[in-house]
Amino acid sequence: MSTYGVNKFLRTCQMNRDFRAIAKSDPEAAMAQMPLTEAEKELMRGGDIKALYEQGVHAFILSYFTRFELFGVTVARYSESIQQAKDWRKAG
């Protein structure tokens, strides 16, 4: 998995109000516009912050899920997931 597609999706939500509206109303259509793998889409659909972080997506970028209320990720869910995640920078 590359983190590029997830980062691009979340950053585009940050920068583009129209794209953000699509992401909130029709997440599948928004994801179809991004270079995401099926595995990345599945993790995003499930709001799996822990797995996305462990794959290398930065915690700050992942916080956009809560900021824009995407995929049902709440602040509490985000916080719990990040606390449980293994730090990908220390893997190996």
Residue pairs with C-beta under 8 A, 6 or more apart in sequence:
1 37
1 39
1 40
1 55
1 56
2 37
3 55
3 56
3 57
3 58
4 35
5 34
5 35
5 36
5 37
5 40
6 36
6 40
6 43
6 44
6 52
6 57
6 61
7 57
7 58
7 61
8 34
8 35
9 23
9 30
9 31
9 34
9 36
9 44
10 61
10 62
10 64
10 65
11 61
11 64
12 19
12 20
12 34
13 19
13 20
13 23
13 64
13 68
13 70
14 20
14 64
14 68
19 30
19 33
20 68
22 29
22 30
22 33
23 30
23 68
23 70
24 68
24 69
24 70
27 44
27 45
27 70
27 71
31 41
31 44
36 44
40 52
42 48
43 51
43 52
43 55
44 52
44 70
44 71
45 71
46 71
47 65
47 70
47 71
47 72
47 73
47 77
48 81
49 62
49 65
49 73
49 77
49 78
49 81
49 82
49 85
50 81
50 82
50 84
50 85
52 62
53 59
53 62
53 81
53 82
53 85
53 88
54 85
54 86
54 88
55 88
56 88
59 82
62 78
62 82
63 78
64 70
65 71
65 73
65 78
66 73
66 74
66 75
66 78
